[in-house]
Amino acid sequence: MAQDQISYSEQEQIRRDKLAALREQGSDPYLITRCDVTAKSSQVKADYDAYEGKEVTLAGRMMARNIMGKASFARLLDADGTIQFYIRRDDVGEESYAAFKKLDIGDVVSVTGTVFKTKTGEISVHTTGWTLLAKCLKPLPEKFHGLTDTDLRYRQRYLDMVVNPEVRDTFRKRSQIISALRAFLESRGFMEVETPVLHTQAGGAAARPFITHHNTLDIDMYLRIALELHLKRLIVGGFDRVYEIGRVFRNEGMDTKHNPEFTMLELYQAFTDFHGMMDITEDMFRSVARAVNGTAVVQYGDVTIDLEKPFARMTMVEAVKQYSGVDFDAIHTLEEACAAADERKIHYEKRHQKGDILNLFFDEYVEEHLVQPTFIYGHPVEISPLAKKMPGNPAYTERFEIFILGREHGNAFSELNDPIDQRQRFEAQAALKAQGDDEAHGVDEDFLNALEIGMPPTGGLGVGVDRLVMLLTATPSIRDVLLFPTMKPVD
């Protein structure tokens, strides 16, 4: 759209006219290239005794102003918080003060002055000079609140953070959580690595991938749905403890717990099993909570989550029996499993086996009850193509999921390292894919080749970082812990 065809609101036009006037006067704020900030609002407030009477320069957005004739009070929002500044005509000069009064809420300014306390005891800056650094051409909303504004908040996160500075606190804590995860793993001897985002074969999880095309090679490629298979190649190569924190992509639905791209932590340790992964998971969640919150007891709405206590542990069969009354240890055939599902009106598909139906029972009856940290282990082999079978009970695997607040927060295995067994499971997955299962995948020949070189007994764990952030910030939706969640275009 041509510039002369754009229609602005009255307030927007007033702001643009002010900018035009500044440019005519040779005072274009956009020509300023730097500002030497000497302090942040939080520093001045936290260490007032050291700053009192000293000159500082702060920069940020003017969020409020009270003009009182020849003097004014205003409030500056910087990266760390807000601070009041006091500006008087006799200190800055008549021309400067007149220009200050023409500023708009939202303008980005720098303020230089001395630190003092007002008569009411508020720490402030007595201004001796100021500079307009960027003009805010759109009026800021008073505040975002209520469901009617959530869509706009997610689409315009930059505006959300300006109007609701507490939103920034969530993302600061997210950064602290990721740093704490790294510190924990590095203290345990794990090495951080990076693996490809573009894969020639989707794998490592049961999920529908995003497909793209590489023009030079003229082949379809997949955005990774998991980090697993490349990390396990590194175990084959001789590293015994590796981890990666990275984005993964799944072409699936969106809700309060799911976004098409999200952050995953995966770690692999040679010479241990899924019991070792349980211990690491419990220690890691507890350690990270203490590091970022000062306590491993989390208040999530009305629910108190206690990460200090030992996490509960139960098999999937035990959990289904406890919450549904159906004992899958007493169900020996697919026909009996289907009959149990029919009786409870649980929908299943023709391709489903007994283990799949057990998992459907778990989803229907169990998951919502697992509020306090609980390890569910012993998953059916049908839904665990990369996990070792349980010795003496090959229908189930050495796999667990960690549940908190009724949702999965992590998934771990005693990793399957038998290349012959792995090939059979890949081929079973390929058969399901041929039958129309979009979440099943084909045979990864290079990964099988790696297993044939020899992978030691290994424990592996995947943790959804976004869900961990949701837990530790008491946030109800994944969109509130993603800076820029996936949104349908307005147009």
C-alpha positions as CSV (number, residue, x, y, z in Angstrom):
1,M,0.0,0.0,0.0
2,A,1.4,3.4,-1.0
3,Q,2.2,5.8,1.9
4,D,-0.4,8.4,0.8
5,Q,-3.1,5.7,0.9
6,I,-2.5,4.7,4.6
7,S,-5.1,6.0,7.0
8,Y,-4.0,6.8,10.5
9,S,-6.0,7.4,13.7
10,E,-6.1,11.0,15.0
11,Q,-3.6,10.2,17.7
12,E,-1.2,8.5,15.3
13,Q,-1.4,11.4,13.0
14,I,-0.6,13.8,15.8
15,R,2.5,11.8,16.7
16,R,3.6,11.7,13.1
17,D,3.2,15.5,12.8
18,K,5.4,15.9,15.9
19,L,8.0,13.8,14.2
20,A,7.8,15.8,11.0
21,A,8.2,19.0,13.0
22,L,11.3,17.6,14.7
23,R,12.8,16.7,11.4
24,E,12.2,20.2,10.0
25,Q,14.0,21.6,13.1
26,G,17.0,19.3,12.4
27,S,16.2,17.1,15.5
28,D,15.5,13.7,13.9
29,P,15.7,11.1,16.7
30,Y,16.4,8.3,14.3
31,L,19.8,9.9,13.4
32,I,21.1,9.2,16.9
33,T,23.3,6.1,16.8
34,R,24.1,5.5,20.5
35,C,23.5,6.4,24.1
36,D,26.0,5.8,26.8
37,V,23.9,4.3,29.6
38,T,25.7,4.3,33.0
39,A,23.0,2.6,35.2
40,K,19.8,0.6,35.2
41,S,16.8,1.3,37.2
42,S,17.2,-1.8,39.3
43,Q,20.8,-0.9,40.2
44,V,19.9,2.5,41.4
45,K,17.1,1.2,43.5
46,A,19.0,-1.7,44.9
47,D,22.1,0.3,45.9
48,Y,20.7,3.8,46.6
49,D,23.4,4.7,49.1
50,A,26.1,4.2,46.4
51,Y,24.2,6.2,43.8
52,E,22.8,9.0,46.0
53,G,23.8,12.4,44.7
54,K,25.8,10.9,41.8
55,E,25.1,11.6,38.1
56,V,23.6,8.7,36.1
57,T,22.3,8.3,32.6
58,L,19.4,5.9,32.1
59,A,17.5,5.1,28.9
60,G,14.1,3.5,28.2
61,R,10.5,4.2,27.4
62,M,8.5,7.0,29.1
63,M,5.4,5.3,30.4
64,A,3.8,8.0,32.5
65,R,4.1,11.8,33.0
66,N,2.6,14.4,35.3
67,I,3.2,17.9,34.1
68,M,2.9,20.6,36.8
69,G,3.6,23.9,35.2
70,K,7.4,24.6,35.4
71,A,8.2,21.1,36.7
72,S,7.2,17.5,35.9
73,F,7.5,14.0,37.1
74,A,7.7,11.1,34.7
75,R,8.3,7.4,34.8
76,L,11.0,5.6,32.7
77,L,10.8,1.9,31.9
78,D,14.1,0.2,31.1
79,A,15.1,-3.4,30.7
80,D,15.0,-4.0,34.4
81,G,12.0,-2.1,35.7
82,T,10.8,1.5,36.2
83,I,12.2,4.6,37.9
84,Q,10.8,8.1,38.4
85,F,12.6,11.1,37.1
86,Y,12.0,14.8,37.9
87,I,12.5,17.5,35.3
88,R,12.3,21.3,35.9
89,R,12.4,24.1,33.4
90,D,15.0,26.0,35.4
91,D,17.4,23.0,35.3
92,V,17.1,22.1,31.6
93,G,16.2,25.4,30.1
94,E,13.0,26.8,28.7
95,E,13.5,25.3,25.2
96,S,14.3,21.9,26.4
97,Y,11.5,21.8,28.9
98,A,9.0,22.9,26.2
99,A,10.2,20.1,23.9
100,F,9.9,17.6,26.8
101,K,6.2,18.6,27.3
102,K,5.6,17.7,23.6
103,L,6.8,14.1,24.1
104,D,4.3,11.2,24.0
105,I,3.8,8.2,26.3
106,G,5.9,5.4,24.8
107,D,8.7,7.6,23.4
108,V,12.2,6.2,24.0
109,V,14.4,8.7,25.8
110,S,17.6,9.0,27.8
111,V,17.7,10.9,31.0
112,T,20.8,12.3,32.7
113,G,20.7,13.6,36.3
114,T,21.5,13.0,39.9
115,V,19.9,10.4,42.1
116,F,17.8,11.6,45.1
117,K,14.7,10.7,47.1
118,T,11.5,12.7,47.0
119,K,9.7,13.9,50.1
120,T,7.6,10.7,49.9
121,G,10.8,8.6,49.9
122,E,10.7,7.5,46.2
123,I,14.1,7.0,44.6
124,S,14.2,9.3,41.6
125,V,16.5,11.1,39.1
126,H,16.7,14.9,39.2
127,T,17.1,15.5,35.5
128,T,19.7,17.9,34.1
129,G,19.4,16.7,30.5
130,W,17.4,14.4,28.2
131,T,17.4,13.1,24.6
132,L,14.7,11.7,22.4
133,L,16.1,8.4,21.0
134,A,13.0,7.1,19.1
135,K,9.5,8.3,18.6
136,C,6.6,6.0,19.5
137,L,4.2,6.6,16.6
138,K,1.3,4.5,17.9
139,P,-0.5,5.2,21.2
140,L,0.1,2.4,23.8
141,P,-2.9,0.6,25.2
142,E,-3.6,1.1,28.9
143,K,-3.2,-2.6,29.7
144,F,-3.8,-6.0,28.2
145,H,-6.2,-8.1,30.2
146,G,-8.8,-10.8,29.7
147,L,-9.2,-13.4,27.0
148,T,-10.2,-10.9,24.3
149,D,-6.7,-9.6,24.2
150,T,-4.6,-12.8,24.4
151,D,-4.5,-13.2,20.6
152,L,-3.0,-9.7,20.2
153,R,-0.6,-10.3,23.0
154,Y,0.9,-13.3,21.3
155,R,1.0,-11.7,17.9
156,Q,2.6,-8.5,19.2
157,R,4.8,-9.8,22.0
158,Y,6.9,-6.7,21.8
159,L,3.9,-4.6,22.8
160,D,2.8,-7.1,25.4
161,M,6.2,-6.7,27.1
162,V,6.0,-2.9,27.0
163,V,2.6,-2.8,28.6
164,N,3.0,-5.8,30.9
165,P,6.6,-5.7,32.1
166,E,5.9,-8.8,34.3
167,V,5.7,-10.8,31.1
168,R,9.5,-10.1,30.7
169,D,10.0,-11.7,34.1
170,T,8.7,-15.0,32.7
171,F,11.2,-14.9,29.9
172,R,14.0,-14.0,32.2
173,K,13.2,-17.0,34.3
174,R,13.0,-19.1,31.1
175,S,16.6,-18.1,30.4
176,Q,17.6,-18.9,33.9
177,I,16.0,-22.3,33.7
178,I,17.9,-23.2,30.5
179,S,21.1,-21.9,32.1
180,A,20.4,-24.1,35.2
181,L,19.8,-27.1,33.0
182,R,23.2,-26.6,31.4
183,A,24.9,-26.1,34.7
184,F,23.4,-29.3,36.1
185,L,24.4,-31.4,33.1
186,E,27.9,-30.0,32.8
187,S,28.4,-30.7,36.5
188,R,27.6,-34.3,35.7
189,G,30.1,-34.5,32.9
190,F,27.8,-34.1,30.0
191,M,29.0,-32.3,26.8
192,E,26.7,-30.0,24.9
193,V,26.6,-30.7,21.1
194,E,24.6,-29.5,18.1
195,T,23.0,-31.9,15.5
196,P,21.3,-31.2,12.2
197,V,17.8,-29.7,12.0
198,L,17.3,-30.9,8.5
199,H,16.9,-34.7,8.2
200,T,16.7,-37.0,5.2
201,Q,14.7,-39.5,7.3
202,A,12.2,-38.4,10.0
203,G,12.6,-40.4,13.2
204,G,13.2,-40.5,16.9
205,A,9.6,-40.0,17.9
206,A,6.0,-40.8,16.8
207,A,5.0,-37.5,15.2
208,R,4.1,-36.1,11.8
209,P,7.0,-34.1,10.4
210,F,7.2,-30.9,8.4
211,I,8.5,-31.6,4.9
212,T,10.6,-29.2,2.8
213,H,12.7,-29.6,-0.3
214,H,16.4,-29.1,-0.9
215,N,16.7,-27.6,-4.4
216,T,20.4,-28.4,-5.0
217,L,20.1,-32.0,-4.0
218,D,16.6,-32.3,-5.4
219,I,15.4,-34.3,-2.4
220,D,12.7,-33.9,0.2
221,M,13.9,-33.2,3.7
222,Y,12.3,-33.1,7.1
223,L,12.5,-30.7,10.0
224,R,13.6,-32.8,12.9
225,I,10.9,-34.2,15.2
226,A,13.5,-35.3,17.8
227,L,17.2,-35.1,18.6
228,E,17.6,-38.7,19.4
229,L,19.1,-40.6,16.5
230,H,22.0,-38.3,15.9
231,L,22.9,-38.1,19.6
232,K,23.0,-41.8,19.8
233,R,25.3,-41.9,16.8
234,L,27.7,-39.8,19.0
235,I,27.5,-42.5,21.8
236,V,28.5,-45.0,19.1
237,G,31.4,-42.7,18.2
238,G,32.8,-42.8,21.7
239,F,31.3,-39.9,23.6
240,D,29.7,-41.3,26.8
241,R,27.7,-38.3,28.0
242,V,26.1,-35.8,25.5
243,Y,23.1,-33.5,25.5
244,E,21.5,-31.0,23.2
245,I,18.9,-28.2,23.8
246,G,17.3,-27.3,20.6
247,R,14.1,-26.6,18.6
248,V,12.1,-29.6,17.2
249,F,9.2,-29.4,14.9
250,R,6.0,-31.5,14.7
251,N,3.2,-30.9,12.2
252,E,0.4,-31.4,14.7
253,G,-2.4,-29.6,16.5
254,M,-2.0,-26.6,18.8
255,D,-3.4,-26.2,22.3
256,T,-2.3,-25.0,25.7
257,K,0.3,-27.8,25.8
258,H,1.4,-28.0,22.2
259,N,3.1,-25.7,19.7
260,P,4.3,-26.8,16.2
261,E,7.9,-25.8,17.2
262,F,9.2,-26.2,20.7
263,T,12.4,-26.7,22.7
264,M,13.6,-30.1,23.7
265,L,16.4,-31.2,25.9
266,E,17.8,-34.7,25.1
267,L,20.7,-36.3,26.9
268,Y,22.3,-39.7,26.5
269,Q,24.6,-41.5,28.9
270,A,26.5,-44.7,28.1
271,F,26.7,-47.6,30.6
272,T,23.4,-46.8,32.4
273,D,19.7,-47.6,31.9
274,F,16.3,-46.1,32.5
275,H,16.7,-46.4,36.2
276,G,19.7,-44.2,36.0
277,M,17.7,-41.8,33.9
278,M,15.0,-41.7,36.6
279,D,17.6,-40.6,39.1
280,I,19.0,-37.9,36.8
281,T,15.5,-36.6,36.0
282,E,14.5,-36.3,39.6
283,D,17.7,-34.7,40.6
284,M,17.6,-32.3,37.6
285,F,14.1,-31.1,38.2
286,R,14.8,-30.6,41.9
287,S,18.1,-28.8,41.3
288,V,16.7,-26.5,38.6
289,A,13.7,-25.5,40.7
290,R,16.0,-24.6,43.6
291,A,18.3,-22.7,41.3
292,V,15.7,-20.5,39.8
293,N,13.0,-20.3,42.5
294,G,15.0,-20.9,45.6
295,T,12.8,-23.8,46.5
296,A,11.7,-27.1,44.9
297,V,8.1,-26.6,46.1
298,V,6.1,-24.9,43.3
299,Q,2.7,-23.2,43.8
300,Y,0.8,-23.7,40.6
301,G,-2.5,-22.0,41.0
302,D,-4.3,-23.8,43.8
303,V,-2.0,-26.9,43.6
304,T,1.3,-27.3,45.5
305,I,3.8,-29.4,43.6
306,D,6.4,-30.8,45.8
307,L,9.6,-31.6,43.9
308,E,11.5,-32.2,47.1
309,K,9.8,-35.4,47.9
310,P,10.8,-38.6,46.2
311,F,8.9,-39.0,42.9
312,A,6.3,-41.8,42.8
313,R,7.0,-44.7,40.5
314,M,4.5,-47.2,39.0
315,T,4.1,-49.3,35.8
316,M,1.6,-48.3,33.1
317,V,-0.3,-51.5,33.8
318,E,-0.5,-50.7,37.5
319,A,-1.7,-47.2,36.8
320,V,-4.4,-48.3,34.4
321,K,-5.6,-50.9,36.9
322,Q,-5.7,-48.3,39.7
323,Y,-7.6,-45.7,37.8
324,S,-9.8,-47.7,35.4
325,G,-10.1,-51.1,37.2
326,V,-9.0,-52.9,34.1
327,D,-6.0,-55.3,34.7
328,F,-4.0,-55.7,31.5
329,D,-2.0,-58.4,33.1
330,A,-5.1,-60.5,32.9
331,I,-5.7,-59.6,29.3
332,H,-3.7,-62.0,27.1
333,T,-5.0,-61.5,23.5
334,L,-5.8,-58.6,21.2
335,E,-9.4,-59.8,21.1
336,E,-9.7,-59.4,24.9
337,A,-8.1,-56.0,24.7
338,C,-10.5,-54.9,22.0
339,A,-13.5,-56.2,24.1
340,A,-12.3,-54.2,27.1
341,A,-12.0,-51.1,24.9
342,D,-15.5,-51.7,23.5
343,E,-17.0,-52.1,26.9
344,R,-15.5,-48.7,28.0
345,K,-16.3,-47.1,24.7
346,I,-12.7,-46.3,23.9
347,H,-12.1,-45.8,20.2
348,Y,-9.3,-47.8,18.6
349,E,-8.2,-48.4,15.0
350,K,-7.9,-51.7,13.1
351,R,-4.1,-51.5,13.1
352,H,-3.9,-51.2,16.9
353,Q,-2.4,-54.0,18.9
354,K,-2.9,-54.9,22.6
355,G,-0.2,-52.4,23.7
356,D,-1.7,-49.6,21.8
357,I,-5.0,-50.2,23.5
358,L,-3.3,-50.2,26.9
359,N,-1.9,-46.8,26.0
360,L,-5.4,-45.6,25.0
361,F,-6.7,-46.7,28.4
362,F,-3.8,-44.8,30.1
363,D,-4.7,-41.6,28.1
364,E,-8.4,-41.9,29.0
365,Y,-8.2,-42.9,32.7
366,V,-4.8,-42.1,34.2
367,E,-3.0,-39.0,32.9
368,E,-5.2,-36.4,34.5
369,H,-4.7,-37.9,37.9
370,L,-0.9,-37.7,37.9
371,V,-0.6,-34.3,39.5
372,Q,2.4,-34.8,41.8
373,P,5.7,-36.0,40.1
374,T,5.2,-39.6,39.0
375,F,7.3,-41.9,36.8
376,I,5.2,-44.2,34.7
377,Y,7.3,-47.0,33.3
378,G,6.9,-50.3,31.5
379,H,5.4,-49.0,28.2
380,P,4.2,-51.6,25.6
381,V,6.7,-52.4,22.9
382,E,4.2,-51.3,20.2
383,I,4.6,-47.7,21.2
384,S,8.3,-47.8,22.1
385,P,10.3,-48.6,18.9
386,L,13.6,-47.3,20.3
387,A,13.5,-48.8,23.9
388,K,14.9,-52.1,25.1
389,K,12.4,-54.8,26.0
390,M,12.1,-55.8,29.6
391,P,14.0,-59.0,30.4
392,G,11.5,-61.8,31.0
393,N,8.6,-59.6,29.8
394,P,9.2,-58.7,26.1
395,A,5.7,-57.2,25.6
396,Y,6.9,-54.2,27.6
397,T,10.0,-51.9,27.5
398,E,12.4,-50.2,29.8
399,R,10.9,-46.8,29.2
400,F,9.4,-44.2,31.5
401,E,7.5,-40.9,31.2
402,I,7.6,-38.3,34.0
403,F,4.1,-36.8,34.7
404,I,3.4,-33.6,36.7
405,L,0.1,-31.7,36.7
406,G,-1.5,-34.4,34.6
407,R,0.9,-33.8,31.6
408,E,4.0,-35.5,30.4
409,H,7.3,-33.6,31.1
410,G,9.8,-36.1,29.9
411,N,10.4,-39.5,28.2
412,A,13.3,-41.9,28.7
413,F,14.5,-45.3,27.7
414,S,17.1,-47.9,28.2
415,E,18.1,-47.4,24.6
416,L,17.7,-50.3,22.2
417,N,21.2,-51.1,21.0
418,D,20.5,-54.5,19.2
419,P,20.6,-53.6,15.5
420,I,18.7,-56.8,14.5
421,D,15.8,-56.0,16.9
422,Q,16.0,-52.3,15.8
423,R,15.7,-53.2,12.2
424,Q,12.6,-55.4,12.9
425,R,11.0,-52.5,14.8
426,F,11.8,-50.0,12.0
427,E,10.3,-52.4,9.5
428,A,7.1,-52.7,11.7
429,Q,7.0,-48.9,11.7
430,A,7.4,-48.7,8.0
431,A,4.5,-51.1,7.6
432,L,2.3,-48.9,9.7
433,K,3.3,-45.9,7.6
434,A,2.3,-47.8,4.5
435,Q,-1.1,-48.4,6.2
436,G,-1.6,-44.7,6.6
437,D,-0.1,-43.9,10.0
438,D,1.3,-40.4,9.5
439,E,3.3,-40.6,12.8
440,A,5.1,-43.8,11.9
441,H,8.4,-43.7,10.1
442,G,10.6,-45.7,7.7
443,V,13.9,-47.6,8.1
444,D,16.9,-45.4,8.9
445,E,19.7,-47.4,7.3
446,D,22.5,-45.1,8.5
447,F,21.3,-45.4,12.1
448,L,21.2,-49.1,11.8
449,N,24.7,-49.1,10.4
450,A,25.8,-47.1,13.5
451,L,24.2,-49.7,15.8
452,E,26.0,-52.4,13.9
453,I,29.3,-50.7,14.7
454,G,28.2,-51.2,18.3
455,M,26.5,-48.9,20.8
456,P,27.1,-49.6,24.5
457,P,24.2,-49.9,27.0
458,T,22.8,-46.4,27.1
459,G,20.2,-44.5,29.0
460,G,18.5,-41.6,27.2
461,L,16.1,-38.8,28.3
462,G,14.0,-36.2,26.5
463,V,12.5,-33.3,28.5
464,G,10.1,-30.7,27.1
465,V,11.8,-27.4,28.1
466,D,8.7,-25.3,27.5
467,R,6.6,-27.5,29.8
468,L,9.3,-27.3,32.5
469,V,9.2,-23.5,32.2
470,M,5.4,-23.6,32.5
471,L,5.7,-25.6,35.7
472,L,8.4,-23.4,37.3
473,T,6.7,-20.1,36.3
474,A,3.1,-21.4,37.2
475,T,2.0,-20.6,33.6
476,P,-1.1,-22.3,32.2
477,S,-0.4,-22.1,28.5
478,I,2.7,-22.9,26.4
479,R,2.1,-19.7,24.5
480,D,2.9,-17.7,27.6
481,V,6.4,-19.2,27.7
482,L,7.2,-18.9,24.0
483,L,8.3,-15.4,23.0
484,F,6.7,-15.8,19.5
485,P,4.2,-18.7,19.5
486,T,3.0,-20.0,16.1
487,M,-0.1,-18.0,15.0
488,K,-2.4,-18.1,12.0
489,P,-1.7,-15.0,9.8
490,V,-4.4,-12.3,10.3
491,D,-4.8,-12.1,6.5
